[in-house]
């Protein structure tokens, strides 16, 4: 019975990455990649509560990854267009790890074996050291929860606004708390609590924002999990394709362009018919764009503007580039992720964040 219990405890200890889903799986994969030696990487869960689909950011690029748990005899999964398969296991044998790497298959295990190929290029290949001696007993009991990944913050609906204001304008970190609260449309208490979180995570030092790229990733993950409802449940449409030109010609209206339509205004390689606009109320957007419920190819979703007036934007009439990036990540399809990658690479503000 003692032998059986030890075997059971050893099994429980090592099945974490096999059984995890959603955010916990994303955290374990990120920790495994960092432990194996990968730098400047963040993983986000496409399905925060369940599922094994992730977005992996490496440098400025975004990649869609589908995690496949495997046992002792790994097989390469069928090709799924638009998704990179990542095999995970508690332990790959040396022979299996070498064979998978030779075949160009991406994999990760809890021993530290890892191989990751992105866009046809190997960006990580690590081999584990010696395994723990077999005579060492595992500690009985359930596995400890995974530690929070570096820079991953517990941002809620209120505190995400503070983080958004800071990544949109890092100079606000040295401003009075009430100024930051006004820009973020958050309470002073929420600002204090969020700043304390950022300091504890190493993202604020001496009142200044550090590792802006990490905070951008953490904010984008929190923003993607939020339930966002438009100002009206009805589907609204613009009468013609010139609706974005109308908006950009009148930036003083206070109605701002976001999402893929804003990306199209910044990148002549992007085309968009639908779009998102942000306004303090529904009426001004409906009036300006002549929105109606009659269906046309030009659907416009009107969302509430959740920040103040002083955040910089890439050009008049657009929302801050941080929000354009966040809305593209919320879409999650391959085209939106490609556009988000280009935006993070080309936009001066996002590039400065890291």
C-alpha positions as CSV (number, residue, x, y, z in Angstrom):
1,X,0.0,0.0,0.0
2,X,2.9,2.4,0.8
3,X,4.4,1.8,-2.7
4,X,1.0,2.4,-4.3
5,X,0.5,5.6,-2.4
6,X,3.9,6.9,-3.3
7,X,3.2,6.1,-6.9
8,X,-0.1,7.9,-6.7
9,X,1.5,11.0,-5.2
10,X,4.2,11.0,-7.8
11,X,1.5,10.8,-10.5
12,X,-0.5,13.6,-9.0
13,X,2.5,15.8,-8.8
14,X,3.3,15.5,-12.5
15,X,0.0,15.6,-14.2
16,X,-0.5,19.3,-13.7
17,X,0.3,20.5,-17.2
18,X,-1.6,17.5,-18.6
19,X,-4.8,18.4,-16.8
20,X,-4.6,22.2,-16.7
21,X,-6.8,24.4,-18.9
22,X,-7.4,28.1,-19.5
23,X,-5.4,30.7,-17.5
24,X,-3.7,28.1,-15.3
25,X,-2.4,26.3,-18.4
26,X,-1.2,29.6,-19.9
27,X,0.7,30.3,-16.7
28,X,2.3,26.9,-16.6
29,X,3.3,27.1,-20.3
30,X,4.8,30.5,-19.8
31,X,6.7,29.4,-16.7
32,X,8.0,26.3,-18.5
33,X,9.2,28.3,-21.5
34,X,11.0,30.9,-19.2
35,X,12.5,28.1,-17.1
36,X,13.8,26.5,-20.3
37,X,15.6,29.8,-21.1
38,X,13.2,31.7,-23.4
39,X,13.1,35.4,-22.9
40,X,10.5,38.1,-23.8
41,X,7.6,35.7,-23.9
42,X,4.1,36.0,-22.6
43,X,1.2,33.5,-23.0
44,X,-2.5,34.4,-22.9
45,X,-5.4,32.0,-22.8
46,X,-7.9,32.3,-25.6
47,X,-10.4,30.5,-23.4
48,X,-9.7,31.9,-19.9
49,X,-11.8,29.3,-18.0
50,X,-11.4,26.2,-20.1
51,X,-9.7,25.0,-23.2
52,X,-6.1,24.7,-24.4
53,X,-5.8,27.4,-27.0
54,X,-3.2,30.1,-26.3
55,X,-1.8,33.2,-27.8
56,X,2.0,33.3,-27.4
57,X,3.8,36.6,-27.7
58,X,7.5,36.5,-28.5
59,X,9.0,39.9,-29.0
60,X,6.5,41.9,-31.1
61,X,5.0,38.8,-32.8
62,X,1.8,36.9,-31.8
63,X,1.3,33.2,-32.4
64,X,-1.8,31.1,-32.0
65,X,-0.9,27.8,-30.2
66,X,-3.0,24.8,-29.4
67,X,-1.7,22.7,-26.5
68,X,-2.0,18.9,-26.9
69,X,-1.4,16.8,-23.7
70,X,0.4,13.5,-24.6
71,X,1.6,10.5,-22.6
72,X,4.7,8.4,-23.1
73,X,4.2,7.7,-26.9
74,X,3.8,11.2,-28.4
75,X,2.3,11.5,-31.9
76,X,2.3,14.6,-34.0
77,X,-1.2,15.9,-34.1
78,X,-3.1,16.7,-37.3
79,X,-2.3,20.0,-38.8
80,X,-4.9,22.6,-37.8
81,X,-4.7,25.7,-40.1
82,X,-3.8,28.8,-38.2
83,X,-2.7,27.0,-35.0
84,X,0.7,25.8,-34.0
85,X,0.5,22.4,-32.1
86,X,2.5,22.3,-28.8
87,X,2.8,18.9,-27.2
88,X,3.0,18.9,-23.4
89,X,3.8,16.1,-21.0
90,X,5.0,15.5,-17.5
91,X,8.1,13.9,-19.0
92,X,9.5,13.2,-22.5
93,X,12.3,10.6,-22.7
94,X,15.6,11.8,-24.1
95,X,14.9,9.8,-27.3
96,X,11.4,11.2,-27.7
97,X,12.6,14.8,-27.1
98,X,15.3,14.4,-29.7
99,X,13.0,12.7,-32.2
100,X,10.4,15.4,-31.8
101,X,12.9,18.2,-32.2
102,X,14.4,16.6,-35.3
103,X,10.9,16.4,-36.8
104,X,10.4,20.1,-36.0
105,X,7.6,19.5,-33.5
106,X,7.2,22.0,-30.6
107,X,7.0,20.4,-27.2
108,X,7.4,21.2,-23.5
109,X,7.6,19.0,-20.4
110,X,7.9,19.6,-16.6
111,X,11.5,18.4,-16.5
112,X,12.7,21.3,-18.6
113,X,12.8,19.7,-22.1
114,X,11.5,22.2,-24.6
115,X,11.5,22.9,-28.3
116,X,9.6,25.8,-29.9
117,X,9.4,26.6,-33.6
118,X,7.7,29.8,-34.6
119,X,7.2,30.8,-38.3
120,X,9.4,27.9,-39.3
121,X,12.3,29.0,-37.1
122,X,13.5,27.3,-33.9
123,X,13.5,29.9,-31.2
124,X,14.0,27.5,-28.2
125,X,15.6,24.1,-27.8
126,X,16.5,23.1,-24.2
127,X,17.3,19.7,-22.7
128,X,16.6,18.9,-19.1
129,X,19.3,18.0,-16.6
130,X,19.2,14.9,-14.5
131,X,15.8,13.9,-13.2
132,X,15.1,13.8,-9.5
133,X,16.4,10.6,-7.9
134,X,13.8,7.9,-7.9
135,X,14.3,7.2,-4.2
136,X,13.2,10.7,-3.3
137,X,9.6,10.8,-2.0
138,X,7.1,13.2,-3.3
139,X,5.3,15.2,-0.6
140,X,1.9,13.7,-0.1
141,X,-1.1,15.9,-0.8
142,X,-2.5,17.9,-3.8
143,X,-0.2,19.8,-6.0
144,X,0.5,23.4,-5.1
145,X,-1.2,26.0,-7.4
146,X,1.1,27.5,-10.0
147,X,2.7,30.7,-9.0
148,X,1.5,33.8,-10.8
149,X,3.5,34.4,-13.9
150,X,5.8,37.5,-13.8
151,X,3.8,40.6,-14.7
152,X,0.5,38.8,-14.5
153,X,-1.8,41.0,-12.4
154,X,-5.2,40.4,-10.8
155,X,-6.8,43.3,-12.7
156,X,-10.5,43.6,-12.3
157,X,-13.0,45.8,-14.2
158,X,-12.0,48.9,-12.2
159,X,-8.2,48.3,-11.9
160,X,-7.8,47.5,-15.6
161,X,-8.7,51.1,-16.3
162,X,-5.8,52.3,-14.1
163,X,-3.4,49.9,-15.9
164,X,-4.8,51.1,-19.3
165,X,-4.2,54.8,-18.4
166,X,-0.6,54.0,-17.3
167,X,0.4,52.0,-20.5
168,X,-1.4,54.7,-22.6
169,X,0.6,57.4,-20.9
170,X,3.4,56.2,-18.6
171,X,4.0,59.8,-17.4
172,X,0.9,59.4,-15.3
173,X,2.9,57.2,-12.9
174,X,4.5,60.3,-11.5
175,X,1.3,62.4,-11.5
176,X,-0.8,63.0,-8.4
177,X,-3.1,60.1,-7.5
178,X,-6.2,62.2,-8.1
179,X,-5.0,63.1,-11.6
180,X,-4.5,59.4,-12.5
181,X,-7.9,58.6,-11.0
182,X,-9.6,61.2,-13.1
183,X,-8.0,59.9,-16.3
184,X,-8.8,56.3,-15.5
185,X,-12.3,57.1,-14.3
186,X,-11.6,55.1,-11.2
187,X,-11.7,55.8,-7.5
188,X,-8.7,57.0,-5.6
189,X,-8.8,53.7,-3.6
190,X,-8.7,51.7,-6.8
191,X,-5.7,53.7,-7.9
192,X,-3.8,53.1,-4.7
193,X,-4.5,49.4,-4.8
194,X,-3.5,49.1,-8.4
195,X,-0.2,51.0,-7.9
196,X,0.5,48.7,-4.9
197,X,0.1,45.7,-7.2
198,X,2.3,47.1,-9.8
199,X,5.0,47.9,-7.3
200,X,4.8,44.4,-5.8
201,X,5.1,43.0,-9.4
202,X,8.2,45.1,-10.0
203,X,6.5,47.2,-12.7
204,X,6.8,50.4,-10.7
205,X,10.0,51.6,-9.1
206,X,10.3,55.0,-7.4
207,X,7.0,56.0,-8.9
208,X,8.0,55.3,-12.5
209,X,6.7,52.6,-14.8
210,X,9.2,49.9,-15.6
211,X,8.8,47.0,-18.1
212,X,6.0,48.7,-19.9
213,X,5.7,45.7,-22.3
214,X,4.9,43.4,-19.4
215,X,2.2,45.7,-18.1
216,X,0.8,45.9,-21.7
217,X,0.6,42.1,-21.8
218,X,-1.0,41.9,-18.4
219,X,-3.6,44.6,-19.2
220,X,-4.4,43.0,-22.6
221,X,-5.0,39.7,-20.8
222,X,-7.3,41.3,-18.3
223,X,-9.1,43.3,-20.9
224,X,-9.7,40.2,-23.1
225,X,-11.5,38.5,-20.2
226,X,-13.9,41.4,-19.6
227,X,-17.5,41.2,-20.7
228,X,-18.0,44.3,-22.8
229,X,-21.4,45.2,-24.0
230,X,-22.2,48.0,-26.5
231,X,-24.3,51.0,-25.5
232,X,-27.2,49.4,-27.3
233,X,-28.0,45.7,-27.9
234,X,-29.3,46.5,-31.4
235,X,-27.1,46.1,-34.4
236,X,-26.3,49.5,-35.9
237,X,-25.0,50.1,-39.4
238,X,-23.5,53.1,-41.3
239,X,-25.1,54.0,-44.7
240,X,-21.8,53.7,-46.7
241,X,-18.1,53.0,-46.6
242,X,-17.2,56.7,-45.9
243,X,-18.3,56.5,-42.2
244,X,-14.7,56.3,-41.0
245,X,-13.7,59.4,-43.1
246,X,-16.7,61.2,-41.5
247,X,-15.4,60.4,-38.0
248,X,-11.8,61.3,-38.6
249,X,-12.8,64.6,-40.2
250,X,-14.5,65.6,-37.0
251,X,-12.3,64.6,-34.0
252,X,-13.8,67.4,-31.9
253,X,-17.1,65.3,-31.8
254,X,-15.6,63.2,-29.0
255,X,-16.5,60.0,-30.9
256,X,-13.4,58.0,-31.4
257,X,-12.5,55.2,-33.8
258,X,-11.2,51.9,-32.5
259,X,-10.6,48.2,-33.4
260,X,-9.7,47.1,-36.9
261,X,-11.1,50.2,-38.5
262,X,-8.6,52.3,-36.5
263,X,-5.8,49.9,-37.5
264,X,-6.8,50.4,-41.1
265,X,-6.5,54.2,-40.6
266,X,-2.9,53.6,-39.5
267,X,-1.9,50.9,-42.0
268,X,-2.7,51.1,-45.6
269,X,-2.4,47.3,-46.0
270,X,-5.5,46.8,-43.7
271,X,-9.0,47.0,-45.0
272,X,-12.1,47.2,-42.8
273,X,-15.8,47.6,-43.3
274,X,-17.0,47.0,-39.8
275,X,-15.7,48.8,-36.7
276,X,-15.9,49.9,-33.1
277,X,-16.4,53.5,-32.0
278,X,-16.1,54.8,-28.4
279,X,-18.3,57.6,-27.1
280,X,-19.6,58.9,-23.7
281,X,-23.2,58.3,-24.9
282,X,-24.9,56.6,-27.8
283,X,-26.6,59.7,-29.2
284,X,-23.6,61.6,-30.6
285,X,-22.3,58.5,-32.4
286,X,-25.7,57.8,-34.0
287,X,-26.1,61.4,-35.1
288,X,-22.5,61.8,-36.4
289,X,-22.4,58.5,-38.4
290,X,-26.2,58.4,-39.3
291,X,-26.4,54.9,-37.8
292,X,-29.6,52.9,-38.3
293,X,-30.8,49.4,-37.7
294,X,-31.3,48.8,-41.4
295,X,-28.7,46.2,-42.3
296,X,-25.7,47.3,-44.5
297,X,-22.2,45.8,-44.9
298,X,-20.9,48.6,-42.5
299,X,-21.7,47.4,-39.0
300,X,-20.6,49.8,-36.2
301,X,-20.5,48.8,-32.5
302,X,-20.7,51.8,-30.2
303,X,-19.0,51.2,-26.8
304,X,-18.8,53.4,-23.8
305,X,-15.6,55.5,-23.5
306,X,-14.0,54.4,-20.2
307,X,-11.1,56.9,-19.9
308,X,-10.6,60.7,-19.6
309,X,-9.6,63.2,-22.2
310,X,-5.8,63.5,-21.8
311,X,-4.5,60.2,-23.1
312,X,-2.4,60.5,-26.3
313,X,-3.6,58.9,-29.5
314,X,-1.7,58.0,-32.7
315,X,-3.8,60.6,-34.6
316,X,-6.8,62.7,-34.0
317,X,-10.1,60.8,-34.0
318,X,-8.6,57.5,-32.9
319,X,-8.5,55.8,-29.5
320,X,-5.1,55.3,-27.9
321,X,-3.0,52.7,-29.8
322,X,-3.0,50.5,-26.6
323,X,-6.8,50.1,-27.0
324,X,-6.5,49.4,-30.7
325,X,-4.1,46.6,-29.9
326,X,-6.3,45.3,-27.1
327,X,-9.4,45.1,-29.3
328,X,-7.5,43.3,-32.0
329,X,-6.4,40.7,-29.4
330,X,-10.0,40.3,-28.2
331,X,-11.0,39.3,-31.8
332,X,-8.5,36.4,-31.6
333,X,-8.6,35.4,-35.3
334,X,-5.5,34.9,-37.3
335,X,-6.0,38.2,-39.3
336,X,-6.5,40.3,-36.2
337,X,-3.5,38.8,-34.5
338,X,-1.3,39.5,-37.6
339,X,-2.6,43.1,-37.6
340,X,-1.9,43.4,-33.9
341,X,1.6,42.1,-34.4
342,X,2.3,44.8,-37.1
343,X,0.8,47.5,-34.9
344,X,3.0,46.6,-32.0
345,X,6.0,46.6,-34.2
346,X,5.2,49.8,-36.1
347,X,3.4,52.1,-33.6
348,X,6.0,54.3,-31.9
349,X,4.2,54.2,-28.5
350,X,3.8,50.5,-28.4
351,X,7.3,50.0,-29.5
352,X,8.6,52.2,-26.8
353,X,6.8,50.1,-24.2
354,X,8.8,47.1,-25.2
